[in-house]
Amino acid sequence: MGTREDTIAEIQAEAARVGVRVWLHAQSVGGGPELGIGAEDPVVTASVFKVPVAVELARQAAAGAIDLAEQVTVRPGEGPPSPYGLATFPHETTLSWDALAGLMISVSDNVATDIVLGKVTKESVKTLLTVLQLPGTAVPANCAELLHTVVEDLGIDYEDDERALSDLSAEQLSCLRALDPAQTCRSTPAETTRLLAMIWRNEAASPAACADVRRWLGGQVWPHRLRSGFIGDDVRVSGKTGTLPTVRNEVGVVEFDGGGRYAVAVFTRAVDARSQVPARDAFIGYAGAKAVEWLRGNGSA
């Protein structure tokens, strides 16, 4: 088992090889040693912001303010564009708040997210983050508002299709508010793992609410980022991805059958805006696995 410095150097070397900058934090849910790279730096969360939104929905449901079984009707064309989820449904659809939350997390459904966030309100999410003492985490915009800043900043029609931006230079992309932590949904790697650990310890809300959030995170379907670093049926990964032009993130909790639960947050920013670079997605799994391997070898469980 290498030193902390060796592990960080290996992760950073792989990041350079695939063409990304990395911010990372990993810790045991139960406490102990931690491993970080820029762990206190502000980062663009992209759709990772949906985790605190899910916590607030579950909190309000546990308090009796929202009935997760209540049915909501979604009409075609309602909400922001997206290449998947409810935005692709050609017919009117009726589903529960619980199902909307599941779509928000499992496939990062933008339409479902904005409906949920409209219900719980951004102000309530802000209050939640204050109560949980996460001052570096903020959700100032919903999906529609975030995507609209890209339209305004570039002066183009943009419907959440990264291929339309793949030829833009780094200088052109640097003007996007959506890619500036100070002007968009943001957190830090350390605050993100702190929130995940609180969810797994039933401290982010009531035990019933935290159980709902864990269930939604456990349904996340994408295997190509964090999950790709953990091979075998003896490990469970519950997570949430985040994607914007040049941005690839995933945060989650890795649980081993033999014991050990680890909160991991990996945020990346690429040197170019190409959307189809599988090595950059796989790097998130590599970095997460390296961090957890170091934690497990240094007495963290």
C-alpha positions as CSV (number, residue, x, y, z in Angstrom):
1,M,0.0,0.0,0.0
2,G,1.5,3.3,-1.1
3,T,1.5,6.5,0.9
4,R,-1.1,9.2,0.8
5,E,1.2,11.2,-1.4
6,D,1.8,8.2,-3.7
7,T,-1.9,7.7,-4.2
8,I,-2.6,11.3,-4.9
9,A,0.3,11.4,-7.4
10,E,-1.1,8.3,-9.2
11,I,-4.5,9.8,-9.5
12,Q,-3.2,13.1,-10.8
13,A,-1.0,11.4,-13.3
14,E,-4.0,9.5,-14.7
15,A,-6.0,12.7,-14.8
16,A,-3.3,14.4,-16.9
17,R,-3.2,11.4,-19.2
18,V,-6.9,11.5,-20.0
19,G,-7.0,15.3,-20.1
20,V,-8.9,16.4,-17.0
21,R,-8.3,18.3,-13.8
22,V,-9.5,16.5,-10.7
23,W,-11.0,17.5,-7.3
24,L,-11.6,14.6,-5.0
25,H,-12.5,13.7,-1.4
26,A,-13.1,10.3,0.1
27,Q,-13.8,9.3,3.7
28,S,-15.3,6.4,5.7
29,V,-18.9,7.0,6.6
30,G,-17.9,6.1,10.1
31,G,-15.0,8.5,10.3
32,G,-11.2,8.1,10.3
33,P,-8.5,8.9,7.7
34,E,-9.5,11.0,4.7
35,L,-8.0,11.5,1.2
36,G,-8.4,14.7,-0.8
37,I,-7.3,16.6,-3.8
38,G,-8.5,20.2,-3.7
39,A,-11.1,19.0,-1.2
40,E,-12.0,22.4,0.0
41,D,-12.1,24.1,-3.4
42,P,-15.4,25.3,-4.8
43,V,-16.5,23.1,-7.7
44,V,-19.3,23.1,-10.3
45,T,-21.7,20.4,-9.2
46,A,-23.8,20.1,-12.4
47,S,-26.5,17.5,-11.6
48,V,-24.9,16.5,-8.3
49,F,-27.0,19.4,-6.9
50,K,-30.0,17.0,-7.1
51,V,-28.7,15.2,-4.0
52,P,-29.6,18.0,-1.5
53,V,-32.9,18.5,-3.4
54,A,-33.7,14.9,-2.8
55,V,-32.9,15.2,0.9
56,E,-35.2,18.2,1.2
57,L,-38.0,16.3,-0.6
58,A,-37.6,13.3,1.7
59,R,-37.4,15.6,4.8
60,Q,-40.6,17.4,3.9
61,A,-42.3,14.0,3.2
62,A,-41.2,12.6,6.6
63,A,-42.6,15.8,8.2
64,G,-46.0,15.2,6.6
65,A,-45.8,18.3,4.3
66,I,-45.6,16.2,1.1
67,D,-47.2,12.8,0.4
68,L,-44.7,10.9,-1.7
69,A,-47.6,8.8,-3.1
70,E,-49.5,11.9,-4.4
71,Q,-49.9,11.8,-8.2
72,V,-48.5,14.5,-10.5
73,T,-49.3,14.9,-14.2
74,V,-46.6,15.9,-16.6
75,R,-47.5,17.1,-20.0
76,P,-45.3,16.8,-23.1
77,G,-43.0,19.8,-23.5
78,E,-43.2,20.8,-19.9
79,G,-39.9,21.7,-18.3
80,P,-36.4,21.9,-19.6
81,P,-35.0,19.9,-22.6
82,S,-33.1,16.7,-21.9
83,P,-32.0,13.8,-24.1
84,Y,-33.6,11.3,-21.7
85,G,-36.4,11.0,-19.1
86,L,-39.7,12.8,-19.1
87,A,-38.5,15.3,-21.8
88,T,-38.6,12.5,-24.3
89,F,-42.2,11.3,-23.5
90,P,-44.6,12.2,-26.2
91,H,-47.7,11.6,-24.1
92,E,-49.1,13.0,-20.8
93,T,-47.7,11.0,-17.9
94,T,-49.0,10.7,-14.3
95,L,-46.6,9.5,-11.6
96,S,-45.9,10.0,-7.9
97,W,-43.5,12.4,-6.1
98,D,-41.6,9.3,-5.2
99,A,-41.3,8.3,-8.8
100,L,-40.3,11.8,-9.8
101,A,-37.5,11.7,-7.2
102,G,-36.4,8.3,-8.5
103,L,-36.1,9.7,-12.0
104,M,-34.3,12.8,-10.8
105,I,-31.6,10.6,-9.3
106,S,-31.5,7.4,-11.4
107,V,-31.4,9.0,-14.8
108,S,-30.8,12.6,-13.8
109,D,-34.2,13.6,-15.3
110,N,-34.2,17.4,-15.7
111,V,-38.0,17.7,-16.0
112,A,-38.5,15.7,-12.8
113,T,-35.9,17.7,-11.0
114,D,-37.5,21.1,-11.8
115,I,-40.9,19.8,-10.7
116,V,-39.5,18.5,-7.4
117,L,-37.5,21.6,-6.8
118,G,-40.5,23.8,-7.6
119,K,-42.4,21.8,-4.9
120,V,-39.8,21.9,-2.1
121,T,-38.5,25.4,-3.2
122,K,-34.9,26.6,-3.5
123,E,-35.3,28.6,-0.3
124,S,-36.0,25.4,1.7
125,V,-33.0,23.7,0.2
126,K,-30.9,26.8,1.2
127,T,-32.2,26.5,4.7
128,L,-31.5,22.8,4.8
129,L,-27.9,23.4,3.7
130,T,-27.5,26.0,6.4
131,V,-28.9,23.7,9.1
132,L,-26.5,20.9,7.9
133,Q,-23.6,23.4,8.1
134,L,-22.6,23.1,4.4
135,P,-21.8,26.8,3.7
136,G,-19.9,26.0,0.4
137,T,-22.9,24.2,-1.1
138,A,-25.6,26.1,-3.0
139,V,-28.5,25.5,-5.4
140,P,-29.2,28.9,-6.9
141,A,-30.8,27.6,-10.1
142,N,-33.0,24.8,-11.4
143,C,-32.1,22.9,-14.6
144,A,-34.1,25.2,-16.9
145,E,-32.4,28.3,-15.4
146,L,-29.0,26.7,-15.6
147,L,-29.4,25.7,-19.2
148,H,-30.8,29.2,-20.1
149,T,-27.5,30.8,-18.9
150,V,-25.7,28.8,-21.6
151,V,-28.2,30.2,-24.2
152,E,-27.7,33.7,-22.9
153,D,-23.9,33.5,-22.6
154,L,-23.3,32.0,-26.1
155,G,-26.2,33.6,-27.9
156,I,-27.3,30.2,-29.4
157,D,-30.2,27.8,-29.1
158,Y,-29.0,25.1,-26.6
159,E,-31.1,22.1,-25.6
160,D,-28.7,20.2,-23.4
161,D,-26.9,18.5,-26.3
162,E,-23.2,18.8,-25.6
163,R,-22.3,17.9,-29.2
164,A,-23.5,21.4,-30.2
165,L,-20.6,22.9,-28.1
166,S,-17.9,20.4,-28.8
167,D,-16.0,22.7,-31.2
168,L,-15.9,25.7,-28.8
169,S,-12.5,26.8,-27.6
170,A,-11.5,26.9,-24.0
171,E,-11.7,30.7,-24.1
172,Q,-15.3,30.6,-25.4
173,L,-16.3,28.1,-22.7
174,S,-14.7,30.2,-20.0
175,C,-17.4,32.8,-20.3
176,L,-20.2,30.3,-19.3
177,R,-21.7,31.1,-15.9
178,A,-22.7,27.4,-15.7
179,L,-19.0,26.5,-15.5
180,D,-18.2,29.1,-12.9
181,P,-18.7,27.8,-9.3
182,A,-19.3,31.4,-8.1
183,Q,-22.3,31.7,-10.5
184,T,-23.9,28.3,-10.6
185,C,-24.8,25.3,-8.4
186,R,-21.7,24.5,-6.4
187,S,-20.2,22.6,-3.5
188,T,-16.8,21.3,-2.4
189,P,-15.6,17.7,-2.5
190,A,-15.4,17.6,1.3
191,E,-18.8,19.1,1.8
192,T,-20.3,16.6,-0.6
193,T,-18.9,13.6,1.2
194,R,-20.0,15.1,4.5
195,L,-23.5,15.2,3.2
196,L,-23.4,11.7,1.9
197,A,-22.0,10.4,5.2
198,M,-24.8,12.2,7.0
199,I,-27.4,10.6,4.7
200,W,-25.9,7.1,5.5
201,R,-25.7,7.8,9.2
202,N,-29.3,9.1,9.3
203,E,-28.1,12.6,10.3
204,A,-29.1,14.6,7.2
205,A,-32.8,14.2,8.1
206,S,-34.9,11.7,10.0
207,P,-34.0,8.0,9.6
208,A,-37.1,7.5,7.3
209,A,-36.1,10.4,5.1
210,C,-32.5,9.3,4.8
211,A,-33.7,5.8,3.9
212,D,-35.7,7.3,1.0
213,V,-32.7,9.2,-0.2
214,R,-30.5,6.1,0.0
215,R,-33.1,4.2,-1.9
216,W,-33.1,6.8,-4.7
217,L,-29.3,7.0,-4.9
218,G,-29.2,3.2,-5.0
219,G,-31.2,3.2,-8.2
220,Q,-28.7,5.3,-10.1
221,V,-28.2,3.4,-13.4
222,W,-24.9,4.7,-14.9
223,P,-22.1,2.1,-14.7
224,H,-19.4,4.0,-16.6
225,R,-18.1,6.4,-13.9
226,L,-17.7,5.7,-10.2
227,R,-19.1,2.1,-10.5
228,S,-16.5,1.2,-13.2
229,G,-13.8,1.2,-10.5
230,F,-15.4,-1.4,-8.3
231,I,-15.6,-4.9,-9.8
232,G,-17.5,-7.7,-8.2
233,D,-20.9,-8.5,-6.7
234,D,-19.6,-7.9,-3.2
235,V,-19.7,-4.1,-3.6
236,R,-22.6,-1.7,-3.9
237,V,-22.3,1.8,-5.3
238,S,-25.1,4.3,-4.8
239,G,-24.4,7.6,-6.6
240,K,-25.3,10.7,-8.5
241,T,-23.6,11.9,-11.7
242,G,-23.2,15.5,-12.9
243,T,-22.6,16.5,-16.5
244,L,-22.0,19.8,-18.3
245,P,-19.7,20.7,-21.2
246,T,-16.2,19.9,-20.0
247,V,-17.6,18.7,-16.6
248,R,-17.8,15.1,-15.5
249,N,-18.6,14.3,-11.9
250,E,-19.9,11.5,-9.7
251,V,-20.4,11.3,-6.0
252,G,-21.6,8.3,-4.0
253,V,-21.2,5.8,-1.3
254,V,-19.3,2.5,-1.8
255,E,-20.4,-0.4,0.4
256,F,-18.6,-3.7,0.8
257,D,-20.3,-6.9,1.9
258,G,-17.4,-7.7,4.2
259,G,-17.8,-4.3,5.9
260,G,-16.8,-0.7,5.1
261,R,-18.8,2.2,3.8
262,Y,-17.0,5.0,2.0
263,A,-18.3,8.4,0.8
264,V,-16.6,9.4,-2.4
265,A,-16.8,12.6,-4.5
266,V,-14.9,13.0,-7.8
267,F,-15.3,16.3,-9.8
268,T,-13.5,16.7,-13.1
269,R,-13.0,19.5,-15.7
270,A,-11.7,18.6,-19.1
271,V,-9.3,20.5,-21.3
272,D,-11.8,20.4,-24.2
273,A,-15.5,20.1,-24.7
274,R,-15.7,16.8,-26.5
275,S,-18.7,14.9,-25.1
276,Q,-17.7,11.3,-26.0
277,V,-14.4,10.5,-24.3
278,P,-15.0,7.2,-22.4
279,A,-11.6,7.4,-20.7
280,R,-12.6,10.5,-18.8
281,D,-15.8,8.8,-17.5
282,A,-13.7,5.7,-16.5
283,F,-11.2,8.0,-14.7
284,I,-13.8,8.8,-12.1
285,G,-14.0,5.1,-11.3
286,Y,-10.2,4.8,-11.3
287,A,-9.8,7.8,-8.9
288,G,-12.6,6.7,-6.6
289,A,-11.2,3.1,-6.4
290,K,-7.7,4.4,-5.7
291,A,-8.9,6.6,-2.9
292,V,-11.0,3.9,-1.3
293,E,-8.2,1.4,-1.6
294,W,-5.9,3.8,0.3
295,L,-8.6,4.3,3.0
296,R,-9.1,0.6,3.4
297,G,-5.4,0.0,3.7
298,N,-5.1,2.6,6.4
299,G,-7.6,1.3,8.9
300,S,-10.7,3.1,7.7
301,A,-13.9,1.1,7.8
